């Protein structure tokens, strides 16, 4: 039994994560009549509001983010596009938690979710346990940076960092930096590093997948459909860039013309002072920035054995097929602020339906 809030004998649901997906789900649970703390809690590992946005680098202003979708019942409004997105979104999420008196308990990092013989779930964090009928998992990807392995990685004597750890391009002024990865983060880092006076080399496994197609709702739906098809088949979700390509907006065209956004191709190994490219060139560098993406942070669900042989978790909508007590939001096709908001609503409805069905069975 927990000494932290929400310590009732059995909760209707536990939401893990208070980012866009977890807050949307929590807001809809309150709208649906669940009582904060008595019927559900939202457990979040962060020290304060903001989800992953809390940690994004200061130069990522709101105007440079693609879009942050409104949470249900409280529009984001029109904040200053020059303000760091981390500050804007953390403030917005904090307002949201207060406005709807959401039962967010933090900092609480869930270690494991286990299934009990009586059909309930135990959600464990350190010495604390919350017992629940259902689970809405909204833990995002930020806590699981992906560092691909290359031979010699341990021999490189310069600095290595991941998107997860990037703070400011200015600290690389005058340095030679390799940026690894073919996604949007890599593209944005390369432009910032060049502006800050770094010499950059762009390493990608495949030629960058530039596309002339502009972001629009139809494009968004096409991406979601493609990713959803994978999660339905129990395969690991692919990244949005893998599903869509990189849009050729004005800044990026200028970067290509300037030679900054031109890939040097794949690399095959790291050396003590640089990287060895597939075409045989050796590049001496001070730092390697791994813009190689993230995986879904789901280790705490391992005891539930949800993974399919294909390595992914098979879902129909937001419901896990192998265990319908569990809802995954912000996963696969819903890993965007728009998708996460919709998925939160769907999961809250699913929980309320499941509880209604259980109550009907008991009466
Ligand atoms: P998160 O915001 O990551 O929230 C997850 C929460 O769960 C965190 O607070 C975390 O601390 C908590 N948590 C994790 N593990 C545990 C645990 N074991 N126990 C307890 N709590 C836990 N999407 C857009 O729509 N527009 C954009 O402009 C955009 N820009 C992006 C820029 C970058 C650099 C990246 C990496 C992603 C971007 N995205 C963008 C995608 C973005 O990640 C999603 O849109 C969305 O914000 C994710 O919300 P979430 O609630 O799923 O996860």
Boltz pocket constraint, residues with backbone or C-beta under 6 A from the ligand:
constraints:
  - pocket:
      binder: B
      contacts: [[A, 16], [A, 17], [A, 18], [A, 19], [A, 20], [A, 21], [A, 22], [A, 43], [A, 44], [A, 45], [A, 46], [A, 48], [A, 50], [A, 51], [A, 52], [A, 53], [A, 56], [A, 64], [A, 65], [A, 66], [A, 67], [A, 68], [A, 69], [A, 108], [A, 109], [A, 110], [A, 111], [A, 138], [A, 139], [A, 140], [A, 141], [A, 142], [A, 143], [A, 185], [A, 297], [A, 300], [A, 329], [A, 330], [A, 331], [A, 334], [A, 335], [A, 336], [A, 337], [A, 338], [A, 340]]
      max_distance: 6.0
